[in-house]
């Protein structure tokens, strides 16, 4: 950790000199000492230090807090504040910039080293957490099933790409809105709506089982057949604080396999009457076999060739 590059932003020359001496004595590299926020932002962009020691009060038009508001979000460089004041108001003003530590003047060498090491470790842990969160978010966004999470009041906290496609709803328009106000669920076997108070029932400890097949409707899609699963999200104290709805879109075509016959590799067909021999050894009309096997309905008509062949005399008359 002693190969860190550190930028000092301090408008008191003597304090900056002593601070640089301390840092170099314990093995850190000081890339520069500056007295204004404007100079600090310019140098950070070109030299990318590992850490900035920033006085809260600076020369120029920017305070240390103003400068930190630009440096940390844009360049992800941790900042430790230097201050002659440790009062509550001063600390409160710096909190919104996410500081990684404070050093109260006059600064002691052992305190300086410990504060720097804690700041660097904290920053490394935060970066690792961000990477893991980004990886997890990317994974969830691109799974094949739709995912929607809500709190126990039904307010939507997250929706992934597939759920957006199924519902037609867009993330930016529905976050923090009620799931059951936006998404209408109907039991496809009974055509009865799913009760909106299921979250209340879950809170009361009542086990809820959704139907296997549900039709989902929103303001943008109607009667989309889906399967919906529910998973509870627990806090560390085992309290339920949310639900994840898993939405899998079902094939809209009828596929009642219990009413379909197995089609053999070779079909027997009569050379004269064209009847089909099915897998039970029974002979039947070809249209009957196709209808039972493929669930296709027929409408009888006469093709042009047969019309010409069998009804040509009628035309002449």
N, C-alpha and C positions, 0 to 999 in steps of 0.2 A: 504493500500500500504506500510505501515511501516514494514511489516514482510518480506520484500525483502532480498534475500541473494545476497551480492555484493562481487565481486572479484576486488581487486586493483592490477594493474600491473604497478609499478612505481619504477624506479631504484634509485631515490633519497630518502634515508631512512627518512630524516626529513619530506619531503613532504608527504610521505606515512603515517607517524605517524599522522601528523596533519589532513590528509584526513580521516583516520580511526576514529579519535576522533570526527570530524565533523559528520560523518555518524552515528556513534553510539549515538551521542547526540540527533540527530533528529529521532532516532528510527529504523535505519536500522541495519541489521546483516552483519558484514564483515567476510567472511569465511576465507580470507587469504590476505596477501600482498606479492607479488612476484616481482622479478626484471628482469626476462627474459621471452621471448615469449615461449621458450621451456617448461618452468615450467608451464606457464599459460595453454597451450594446454593440458598438462598432467592432471592438476587439473580439468579443465573444463570437461574432459571426465569422471571423477569419481564423482565430486561433483555437477555438473549441476547448477551453479549459475543463478540467474534471470537477472543479469546485470554485465557487465565488464567495469570498468573504466581503460582505457588503455593509458599510456603515449606513444607518437609517437616514442621517442628515448629511447631505452632500452639497457641493457647489453646483451651480447651474440651475436649470429649470426643473430638474427631476429629483425627487427624493429617492432614497434607496428602495422604498416600497414601490414607487412608480417603475423603477428600473427592473425590479424583480418580477413585476407583473408581465413584463415583456420577455425577459430572459428565460424563465423557467418553462412557461407554456410553449414557447417557440423552439427552444434549443434543448430542453430537458436536462438542464445543468442545475444541480442542487445548490442552494444558497444558504449560508449561515449569516445571520445578522450580527453586526457589531453595534453596540449601543452603550451610551453612558447612562441610560435610564432603564430601569427594570419595572417601571410602574405598569399597572394593569391596562391603562389606556393605550400605551405604546405597543404592548404585546398584542392587544386586540386588533390594532390597525394592521399588524403584519400577518395575522392568521390567514387571511384570505389569499395570501400568496403561497401558502404551503411551505413555510420555512423548514429547513432540516436541522435547525439549532439556533441558539443564541449565545453570544459571548458578551459579558458585561465588562466594560472597561473599569479599572485597568485589568488587562488580560494576563492570566498566569499561564506559564508554559505547559504545565501538566494538564490544565483544563483545556487549553487549546488543542492538544493532541487528542485527548479523549473525545472532545466534541467533534473533531474532524472525522475520526474513525467511526463514530456512531452515525454521522451524517452519510458517509460513504456506504456503510452497511445498509442503512435504511433505504438509500437510493437504489442500491443493487437489488434488494428484496422487492421494492416497488416495481422495478423494471421486469423482474422475473414474473411477478404477479400479472403485470400487464400483458406479457407475452403469453402466459397460460390462458388468461381471459380471452385474448384475441384468437388463440388457437381454438378454444372451446366454442366461442361465438361463431367462428367460421364453420366449425363442424356442425353445430346445431342449425345454423342457417341453411345448410345444404343437405340435410338428411332428407330421405324420400317421403317421410310422413310430415304432415303439418303439426306444428307445435304452438300452442297458445298457453301462456301462464297468466294466472290472475291471483290477486290477494283474496282473503276470505270475505271481502265485500263484493267480489266479482269484478273488480277493476282490472283491466288488462294491463299487464306489466311488460309482456314480451310476445311477439308473433314472428315466426320465421318465414322464409320465402315461400315454402310450399303452402303454408296456411294462408298466406296472402293470395296465392293462385286459386285455392279452393274457394275461399270466401269472397274474393274480389275486393277485400278491404285492404287499405294501405296503412302501414305502421304509423306514419306521421298523423293520421287522422283518427286513430282509435286508442292510442296509448292513454291510460287513465280513464277510459270510458268503460261502462258496464258491459260485460260479455253478453248477458242475456237481453240487453236492450238493442244490441247490434246483430246478434246471431239467434235465429229462431230454429229450434230443434223439434222434430216430429218423429214419433215412432212409426216407421214405415209399414209395420205389420198391422197396426191398429188405427193409424192416421190420427193419433192423439198427441197433442203437444207435450213435450217434456217439461215437467214443473220447473218454474224459475227459482223455487226456494230450495233447490238441492244443496246449495252452499250452507243454508241455515241448518238443514237436516244433518249435514256432515259435522258442523260445529257442535251439534247436540249429541254426536257420537252414533248417529244412525247410519248403518251401512247402506250405501246407494249402489245399485247395479243398473247401468244404462242398457237399453236394448241393443242387440247385436247389429241391427241395421237402423240407421237414422237418416232422415232427409234433412238437409241443412239449407236454410234460406237466409239471405241478407238483402240489403237494399239493392244489391247488384247481381245476385245469382238466386235461382229458385230451384228448390227440390233436388239438390245434389245428393245422391245416395252415398253415405259414408259410414265408417265404423269409428266410434269415438271411445277412447280409453281415458281413464282419470288416474293420476298419480298425485298423492298428497306430498306437500313440501313441509318438512318439520324443522323447527328451530332446535337449538341445543337443549332446551328444557322440555323437548318433546311436544310443545304446543304446535298446532297446525297453523301455518301462516300463509299458505298458498296452495294452489292446485295447478298441475300441468295437464292440459287437455291434448291428447294425441289424436289426430284426425287423419284417417286413411280413406282416400277416395276409392269407391267401389265401381266396378264395371257397370255402366248403365244398361248394357244389353242383357236381356233375359238369358240366364244360364242355369236352368233347372236340370241338373244332371241326373236327378233321380227319375225323371221322366224321359230320359234319352236312352236309346239303345246303343250298345257298343257296335261300332262299324267294323266288320271283319276285313282282313286284307283283300280277300277275293269274294265278290258277290255273285250269287247265282241268279241269272236272269233268263227267262224263257225266250227261246228264239222266235216263237210265234206270237204269243200274247203279251210278251214283255213284262210279265209279273216278276217280282223280286222274291227270292227265298231269304228270309231273315235268319238271325242267329238261333232262333228256336225251331227252325225247320219248316216254318209256315210260309205259304205263298200269299202274296198280297199285291195290290196295285202299287206301281212304282211311286205314285204321288203320296200314297198313304205311308209308305216306308220313309220317304224323304221328310214328310211332315213330322212323323214321330221321332225321327233321328236328329234332324237339324232344327226342329221347331219352326218350320217355314210353312206358311199358309199359301194355298193355291187359289187362283181365280181361273175358271175354265173359259177358253175362248177358241177361235179357229184361226189358224195361221193362213197367210195368203195362198200358199201352195195347195192346201187342202180345200180352201174355198174354190180355187180354180178347178181342182180335180173333181170335187163332189157336187158343186153347185153351178157349174158352167152352163148347164142346160137351162137353169132358172134365169140366168142372165139373158140367154137368147130369146126366151119367151117374153 
